Amino acid sequence: MVHDHEVLLFLLLGVSVALIIISSILLKTSLKYYRALKALLATKTPSIKKPRKRYVVFSLICEGDVSRNSLEKAVMEKIAEYYGQSLLHKASPYIVFFDEKTRRGVIRVTHLYVNHVIAAIGFIKNIGGKKCIVIPIRTTGTLKKAREYFAKKL
């Protein structure tokens, strides 16, 4: 004969085993979510860096005299022609200085688009109706170095 307290003991034992199984399942899933959340928080968001400036020193071979404005216009038109207005805006080329006597100058451009600008100025054949060739000499990271190359006799 089975006594009431033995039945109660078996019931309690069954309930405790069921609770252990349920708690282990819950612990396993909560650990999975914890690890996933930890991995999400551990990954760094990519930082947006400020675009750096590069300076392209160039020389100009031309039939006649060329003004800074006509040169700047030709550079902008060539970049827009080959790469579009969007890249022209992103590259933001600017002629820092241009000496009309020696026909040398420096173009400031965003570091990501230096190669695009160099390629585009290499395709310039006419400036203000005069046959011209723009020859990139050197790319530097500082204006001081660009002025050193600008001053050198080549």
MODELLER restraints for C-alpha pairs under 7 A, 6 or more apart:
rsr = mdl.restraints
at = mdl.atoms
rsr.add(forms.Gaussian(group=physical.xy_distance, feature=features.Distance(at['CA:51:A'], at['CA:110:A']), mean=6.12, stdev=0.5))
rsr.add(forms.Gaussian(group=physical.xy_distance, feature=features.Distance(at['CA:51:A'], at['CA:111:A']), mean=6.62, stdev=0.5))
rsr.add(forms.Gaussian(group=physical.xy_distance, feature=features.Distance(at['CA:52:A'], at['CA:110:A']), mean=5.84, stdev=0.5))
rsr.add(forms.Gaussian(group=physical.xy_distance, feature=features.Distance(at['CA:52:A'], at['CA:111:A']), mean=5.40, stdev=0.5))
rsr.add(forms.Gaussian(group=physical.xy_distance, feature=features.Distance(at['CA:53:A'], at['CA:108:A']), mean=6.51, stdev=0.5))
rsr.add(forms.Gaussian(group=physical.xy_distance, feature=features.Distance(at['CA:53:A'], at['CA:109:A']), mean=5.71, stdev=0.5))
rsr.add(forms.Gaussian(group=physical.xy_distance, feature=features.Distance(at['CA:53:A'], at['CA:110:A']), mean=4.83, stdev=0.5))
rsr.add(forms.Gaussian(group=physical.xy_distance, feature=features.Distance(at['CA:53:A'], at['CA:111:A']), mean=5.45, stdev=0.5))
rsr.add(forms.Gaussian(group=physical.xy_distance, feature=features.Distance(at['CA:53:A'], at['CA:141:A']), mean=6.58, stdev=0.5))
rsr.add(forms.Gaussian(group=physical.xy_distance, feature=features.Distance(at['CA:54:A'], at['CA:108:A']), mean=5.72, stdev=0.5))
rsr.add(forms.Gaussian(group=physical.xy_distance, feature=features.Distance(at['CA:54:A'], at['CA:109:A']), mean=5.36, stdev=0.5))
rsr.add(forms.Gaussian(group=physical.xy_distance, feature=features.Distance(at['CA:54:A'], at['CA:110:A']), mean=6.02, stdev=0.5))
rsr.add(forms.Gaussian(group=physical.xy_distance, feature=features.Distance(at['CA:54:A'], at['CA:111:A']), mean=5.43, stdev=0.5))
rsr.add(forms.Gaussian(group=physical.xy_distance, feature=features.Distance(at['CA:54:A'], at['CA:139:A']), mean=6.73, stdev=0.5))
rsr.add(forms.Gaussian(group=physical.xy_distance, feature=features.Distance(at['CA:54:A'], at['CA:140:A']), mean=5.80, stdev=0.5))
rsr.add(forms.Gaussian(group=physical.xy_distance, feature=features.Distance(at['CA:54:A'], at['CA:141:A']), mean=4.79, stdev=0.5))
rsr.add(forms.Gaussian(group=physical.xy_distance, feature=features.Distance(at['CA:54:A'], at['CA:142:A']), mean=6.89, stdev=0.5))
rsr.add(forms.Gaussian(group=physical.xy_distance, feature=features.Distance(at['CA:55:A'], at['CA:106:A']), mean=6.23, stdev=0.5))
rsr.add(forms.Gaussian(group=physical.xy_distance, feature=features.Distance(at['CA:55:A'], at['CA:107:A']), mean=5.54, stdev=0.5))
rsr.add(forms.Gaussian(group=physical.xy_distance, feature=features.Distance(at['CA:55:A'], at['CA:108:A']), mean=4.57, stdev=0.5))
rsr.add(forms.Gaussian(group=physical.xy_distance, feature=features.Distance(at['CA:55:A'], at['CA:109:A']), mean=6.32, stdev=0.5))
rsr.add(forms.Gaussian(group=physical.xy_distance, feature=features.Distance(at['CA:55:A'], at['CA:139:A']), mean=5.56, stdev=0.5))
rsr.add(forms.Gaussian(group=physical.xy_distance, feature=features.Distance(at['CA:55:A'], at['CA:140:A']), mean=5.18, stdev=0.5))
rsr.add(forms.Gaussian(group=physical.xy_distance, feature=features.Distance(at['CA:55:A'], at['CA:141:A']), mean=6.10, stdev=0.5))
rsr.add(forms.Gaussian(group=physical.xy_distance, feature=features.Distance(at['CA:55:A'], at['CA:142:A']), mean=6.76, stdev=0.5))
rsr.add(forms.Gaussian(group=physical.xy_distance, feature=features.Distance(at['CA:55:A'], at['CA:143:A']), mean=6.53, stdev=0.5))
rsr.add(forms.Gaussian(group=physical.xy_distance, feature=features.Distance(at['CA:55:A'], at['CA:146:A']), mean=6.36, stdev=0.5))
rsr.add(forms.Gaussian(group=physical.xy_distance, feature=features.Distance(at['CA:56:A'], at['CA:106:A']), mean=5.46, stdev=0.5))
rsr.add(forms.Gaussian(group=physical.xy_distance, feature=features.Distance(at['CA:56:A'], at['CA:107:A']), mean=5.10, stdev=0.5))
rsr.add(forms.Gaussian(group=physical.xy_distance, feature=features.Distance(at['CA:56:A'], at['CA:108:A']), mean=6.46, stdev=0.5))
rsr.add(forms.Gaussian(group=physical.xy_distance, feature=features.Distance(at['CA:56:A'], at['CA:136:A']), mean=6.71, stdev=0.5))
rsr.add(forms.Gaussian(group=physical.xy_distance, feature=features.Distance(at['CA:56:A'], at['CA:138:A']), mean=5.80, stdev=0.5))
rsr.add(forms.Gaussian(group=physical.xy_distance, feature=features.Distance(at['CA:56:A'], at['CA:139:A']), mean=4.44, stdev=0.5))
rsr.add(forms.Gaussian(group=physical.xy_distance, feature=features.Distance(at['CA:56:A'], at['CA:140:A']), mean=6.51, stdev=0.5))
rsr.add(forms.Gaussian(group=physical.xy_distance, feature=features.Distance(at['CA:57:A'], at['CA:105:A']), mean=5.84, stdev=0.5))
rsr.add(forms.Gaussian(group=physical.xy_distance, feature=features.Distance(at['CA:57:A'], at['CA:106:A']), mean=4.48, stdev=0.5))
rsr.add(forms.Gaussian(group=physical.xy_distance, feature=features.Distance(at['CA:57:A'], at['CA:107:A']), mean=6.55, stdev=0.5))
rsr.add(forms.Gaussian(group=physical.xy_distance, feature=features.Distance(at['CA:57:A'], at['CA:136:A']), mean=6.00, stdev=0.5))
rsr.add(forms.Gaussian(group=physical.xy_distance, feature=features.Distance(at['CA:57:A'], at['CA:137:A']), mean=5.41, stdev=0.5))
rsr.add(forms.Gaussian(group=physical.xy_distance, feature=features.Distance(at['CA:57:A'], at['CA:138:A']), mean=5.22, stdev=0.5))
rsr.add(forms.Gaussian(group=physical.xy_distance, feature=features.Distance(at['CA:57:A'], at['CA:139:A']), mean=6.23, stdev=0.5))
rsr.add(forms.Gaussian(group=physical.xy_distance, feature=features.Distance(at['CA:57:A'], at['CA:146:A']), mean=6.20, stdev=0.5))
rsr.add(forms.Gaussian(group=physical.xy_distance, feature=features.Distance(at['CA:57:A'], at['CA:150:A']), mean=6.48, stdev=0.5))
rsr.add(forms.Gaussian(group=physical.xy_distance, feature=features.Distance(at['CA:58:A'], at['CA:104:A']), mean=5.73, stdev=0.5))
rsr.add(forms.Gaussian(group=physical.xy_distance, feature=features.Distance(at['CA:58:A'], at['CA:105:A']), mean=5.46, stdev=0.5))
rsr.add(forms.Gaussian(group=physical.xy_distance, feature=features.Distance(at['CA:58:A'], at['CA:106:A']), mean=6.16, stdev=0.5))
rsr.add(forms.Gaussian(group=physical.xy_distance, feature=features.Distance(at['CA:58:A'], at['CA:134:A']), mean=6.70, stdev=0.5))
rsr.add(forms.Gaussian(group=physical.xy_distance, feature=features.Distance(at['CA:58:A'], at['CA:135:A']), mean=5.43, stdev=0.5))
rsr.add(forms.Gaussian(group=physical.xy_distance, feature=features.Distance(at['CA:58:A'], at['CA:136:A']), mean=4.16, stdev=0.5))
rsr.add(forms.Gaussian(group=physical.xy_distance, feature=features.Distance(at['CA:58:A'], at['CA:137:A']), mean=5.03, stdev=0.5))
rsr.add(forms.Gaussian(group=physical.xy_distance, feature=features.Distance(at['CA:59:A'], at['CA:103:A']), mean=5.98, stdev=0.5))
rsr.add(forms.Gaussian(group=physical.xy_distance, feature=features.Distance(at['CA:59:A'], at['CA:104:A']), mean=4.43, stdev=0.5))
rsr.add(forms.Gaussian(group=physical.xy_distance, feature=features.Distance(at['CA:59:A'], at['CA:105:A']), mean=6.50, stdev=0.5))
rsr.add(forms.Gaussian(group=physical.xy_distance, feature=features.Distance(at['CA:59:A'], at['CA:134:A']), mean=5.93, stdev=0.5))
rsr.add(forms.Gaussian(group=physical.xy_distance, feature=features.Distance(at['CA:59:A'], at['CA:135:A']), mean=5.12, stdev=0.5))
rsr.add(forms.Gaussian(group=physical.xy_distance, feature=features.Distance(at['CA:59:A'], at['CA:136:A']), mean=6.35, stdev=0.5))
rsr.add(forms.Gaussian(group=physical.xy_distance, feature=features.Distance(at['CA:59:A'], at['CA:137:A']), mean=6.79, stdev=0.5))
rsr.add(forms.Gaussian(group=physical.xy_distance, feature=features.Distance(at['CA:60:A'], at['CA:103:A']), mean=5.24, stdev=0.5))
rsr.add(forms.Gaussian(group=physical.xy_distance, feature=features.Distance(at['CA:60:A'], at['CA:104:A']), mean=6.04, stdev=0.5))
rsr.add(forms.Gaussian(group=physical.xy_distance, feature=features.Distance(at['CA:60:A'], at['CA:132:A']), mean=6.99, stdev=0.5))
rsr.add(forms.Gaussian(group=physical.xy_distance, feature=features.Distance(at['CA:60:A'], at['CA:133:A']), mean=5.86, stdev=0.5))
rsr.add(forms.Gaussian(group=physical.xy_distance, feature=features.Distance(at['CA:60:A'], at['CA:134:A']), mean=4.68, stdev=0.5))
rsr.add(forms.Gaussian(group=physical.xy_distance, feature=features.Distance(at['CA:60:A'], at['CA:135:A']), mean=6.16, stdev=0.5))
rsr.add(forms.Gaussian(group=physical.xy_distance, feature=features.Distance(at['CA:61:A'], at['CA:132:A']), mean=5.58, stdev=0.5))
rsr.add(forms.Gaussian(group=physical.xy_distance, feature=features.Distance(at['CA:61:A'], at['CA:133:A']), mean=5.21, stdev=0.5))
rsr.add(forms.Gaussian(group=physical.xy_distance, feature=features.Distance(at['CA:61:A'], at['CA:134:A']), mean=6.50, stdev=0.5))
rsr.add(forms.Gaussian(group=physical.xy_distance, feature=features.Distance(at['CA:62:A'], at['CA:131:A']), mean=5.93, stdev=0.5))
rsr.add(forms.Gaussian(group=physical.xy_distance, feature=features.Distance(at['CA:62:A'], at['CA:132:A']), mean=4.20, stdev=0.5))
rsr.add(forms.Gaussian(group=physical.xy_distance, feature=features.Distance(at['CA:62:A'], at['CA:133:A']), mean=6.41, stdev=0.5))
rsr.add(forms.Gaussian(group=physical.xy_distance, feature=features.Distance(at['CA:63:A'], at['CA:130:A']), mean=6.19, stdev=0.5))
rsr.add(forms.Gaussian(group=physical.xy_distance, feature=features.Distance(at['CA:63:A'], at['CA:131:A']), mean=5.93, stdev=0.5))
rsr.add(forms.Gaussian(group=physical.xy_distance, feature=features.Distance(at['CA:63:A'], at['CA:132:A']), mean=6.60, stdev=0.5))
rsr.add(forms.Gaussian(group=physical.xy_distance, feature=features.Distance(at['CA:64:A'], at['CA:130:A']), mean=6.59, stdev=0.5))
rsr.add(forms.Gaussian(group=physical.xy_distance, feature=features.Distance(at['CA:66:A'], at['CA:100:A']), mean=6.80, stdev=0.5))
rsr.add(forms.Gaussian(group=physical.xy_distance, feature=features.Distance(at['CA:67:A'], at['CA:100:A']), mean=6.76, stdev=0.5))
rsr.add(forms.Gaussian(group=physical.xy_distance, feature=features.Distance(at['CA:68:A'], at['CA:98:A']), mean=6.29, stdev=0.5))
rsr.add(forms.Gaussian(group=physical.xy_distance, feature=features.Distance(at['CA:70:A'], at['CA:127:A']), mean=6.38, stdev=0.5))
rsr.add(forms.Gaussian(group=physical.xy_distance, feature=features.Distance(at['CA:70:A'], at['CA:128:A']), mean=5.98, stdev=0.5))
rsr.add(forms.Gaussian(group=physical.xy_distance, feature=features.Distance(at['CA:71:A'], at['CA:127:A']), mean=6.24, stdev=0.5))
rsr.add(forms.Gaussian(group=physical.xy_distance, feature=features.Distance(at['CA:72:A'], at['CA:95:A']), mean=6.63, stdev=0.5))
rsr.add(forms.Gaussian(group=physical.xy_distance, feature=features.Distance(at['CA:74:A'], at['CA:127:A']), mean=5.99, stdev=0.5))
rsr.add(forms.Gaussian(group=physical.xy_distance, feature=features.Distance(at['CA:75:A'], at['CA:121:A']), mean=6.06, stdev=0.5))
rsr.add(forms.Gaussian(group=physical.xy_distance, feature=features.Distance(at['CA:78:A'], at['CA:120:A']), mean=5.75, stdev=0.5))
rsr.add(forms.Gaussian(group=physical.xy_distance, feature=features.Distance(at['CA:78:A'], at['CA:121:A']), mean=6.91, stdev=0.5))
rsr.add(forms.Gaussian(group=physical.xy_distance, feature=features.Distance(at['CA:78:A'], at['CA:124:A']), mean=6.82, stdev=0.5))
rsr.add(forms.Gaussian(group=physical.xy_distance, feature=features.Distance(at['CA:79:A'], at['CA:88:A']), mean=6.09, stdev=0.5))
rsr.add(forms.Gaussian(group=physical.xy_distance, feature=features.Distance(at['CA:79:A'], at['CA:117:A']), mean=6.57, stdev=0.5))
rsr.add(forms.Gaussian(group=physical.xy_distance, feature=features.Distance(at['CA:79:A'], at['CA:120:A']), mean=5.40, stdev=0.5))
rsr.add(forms.Gaussian(group=physical.xy_distance, feature=features.Distance(at['CA:80:A'], at['CA:88:A']), mean=5.81, stdev=0.5))
rsr.add(forms.Gaussian(group=physical.xy_distance, feature=features.Distance(at['CA:82:A'], at['CA:120:A']), mean=6.95, stdev=0.5))
rsr.add(forms.Gaussian(group=physical.xy_distance, feature=features.Distance(at['CA:91:A'], at['CA:109:A']), mean=5.65, stdev=0.5))
rsr.add(forms.Gaussian(group=physical.xy_distance, feature=features.Distance(at['CA:91:A'], at['CA:110:A']), mean=5.03, stdev=0.5))
rsr.add(forms.Gaussian(group=physical.xy_distance, feature=features.Distance(at['CA:91:A'], at['CA:113:A']), mean=5.41, stdev=0.5))
rsr.add(forms.Gaussian(group=physical.xy_distance, feature=features.Distance(at['CA:92:A'], at['CA:109:A']), mean=5.82, stdev=0.5))
rsr.add(forms.Gaussian(group=physical.xy_distance, feature=features.Distance(at['CA:92:A'], at['CA:110:A']), mean=6.53, stdev=0.5))
rsr.add(forms.Gaussian(group=physical.xy_distance, feature=features.Distance(at['CA:93:A'], at['CA:107:A']), mean=6.38, stdev=0.5))
rsr.add(forms.Gaussian(group=physical.xy_distance, feature=features.Distance(at['CA:93:A'], at['CA:108:A']), mean=5.53, stdev=0.5))
rsr.add(forms.Gaussian(group=physical.xy_distance, feature=features.Distance(at['CA:93:A'], at['CA:109:A']), mean=4.56, stdev=0.5))
rsr.add(forms.Gaussian(group=physical.xy_distance, feature=features.Distance(at['CA:94:A'], at['CA:107:A']), mean=5.42, stdev=0.5))
rsr.add(forms.Gaussian(group=physical.xy_distance, feature=features.Distance(at['CA:94:A'], at['CA:108:A']), mean=5.12, stdev=0.5))
rsr.add(forms.Gaussian(group=physical.xy_distance, feature=features.Distance(at['CA:94:A'], at['CA:109:A']), mean=6.64, stdev=0.5))
rsr.add(forms.Gaussian(group=physical.xy_distance, feature=features.Distance(at['CA:95:A'], at['CA:106:A']), mean=5.82, stdev=0.5))
rsr.add(forms.Gaussian(group=physical.xy_distance, feature=features.Distance(at['CA:95:A'], at['CA:107:A']), mean=4.30, stdev=0.5))
rsr.add(forms.Gaussian(group=physical.xy_distance, feature=features.Distance(at['CA:95:A'], at['CA:108:A']), mean=6.19, stdev=0.5))
rsr.add(forms.Gaussian(group=physical.xy_distance, feature=features.Distance(at['CA:96:A'], at['CA:106:A']), mean=5.53, stdev=0.5))
rsr.add(forms.Gaussian(group=physical.xy_distance, feature=features.Distance(at['CA:96:A'], at['CA:107:A']), mean=5.62, stdev=0.5))
rsr.add(forms.Gaussian(group=physical.xy_distance, feature=features.Distance(at['CA:96:A'], at['CA:108:A']), mean=6.26, stdev=0.5))
rsr.add(forms.Gaussian(group=physical.xy_distance, feature=features.Distance(at['CA:97:A'], at['CA:105:A']), mean=5.44, stdev=0.5))
rsr.add(forms.Gaussian(group=physical.xy_distance, feature=features.Distance(at['CA:97:A'], at['CA:106:A']), mean=5.61, stdev=0.5))
rsr.add(forms.Gaussian(group=physical.xy_distance, feature=features.Distance(at['CA:98:A'], at['CA:104:A']), mean=5.76, stdev=0.5))
rsr.add(forms.Gaussian(group=physical.xy_distance, feature=features.Distance(at['CA:98:A'], at['CA:105:A']), mean=4.03, stdev=0.5))
rsr.add(forms.Gaussian(group=physical.xy_distance, feature=features.Distance(at['CA:98:A'], at['CA:106:A']), mean=6.55, stdev=0.5))
rsr.add(forms.Gaussian(group=physical.xy_distance, feature=features.Distance(at['CA:99:A'], at['CA:105:A']), mean=6.15, stdev=0.5))
rsr.add(forms.Gaussian(group=physical.xy_distance, feature=features.Distance(at['CA:104:A'], at['CA:150:A']), mean=6.81, stdev=0.5))
rsr.add(forms.Gaussian(group=physical.xy_distance, feature=features.Distance(at['CA:105:A'], at['CA:150:A']), mean=6.92, stdev=0.5))
rsr.add(forms.Gaussian(group=physical.xy_distance, feature=features.Distance(at['CA:118:A'], at['CA:136:A']), mean=6.67, stdev=0.5))
rsr.add(forms.Gaussian(group=physical.xy_distance, feature=features.Distance(at['CA:121:A'], at['CA:134:A']), mean=6.11, stdev=0.5))
rsr.add(forms.Gaussian(group=physical.xy_distance, feature=features.Distance(at['CA:122:A'], at['CA:134:A']), mean=5.85, stdev=0.5))
rsr.add(forms.Gaussian(group=physical.xy_distance, feature=features.Distance(at['CA:122:A'], at['CA:135:A']), mean=6.50, stdev=0.5))
rsr.add(forms.Gaussian(group=physical.xy_distance, feature=features.Distance(at['CA:124:A'], at['CA:133:A']), mean=6.15, stdev=0.5))
rsr.add(forms.Gaussian(group=physical.xy_distance, feature=features.Distance(at['CA:124:A'], at['CA:134:A']), mean=6.48, stdev=0.5))
rsr.add(forms.Gaussian(group=physical.xy_distance, feature=features.Distance(at['CA:125:A'], at['CA:131:A']), mean=5.78, stdev=0.5))
rsr.add(forms.Gaussian(group=physical.xy_distance, feature=features.Distance(at['CA:125:A'], at['CA:132:A']), mean=5.06, stdev=0.5))
rsr.add(forms.Gaussian(group=physical.xy_distance, feature=features.Distance(at['CA:125:A'], at['CA:133:A']), mean=5.54, stdev=0.5))
rsr.add(forms.Gaussian(group=physical.xy_distance, feature=features.Distance(at['CA:126:A'], at['CA:132:A']), mean=5.23, stdev=0.5))
rsr.add(forms.Gaussian(group=physical.xy_distance, feature=features.Distance(at['CA:140:A'], at['CA:146:A']), mean=5.97, stdev=0.5))
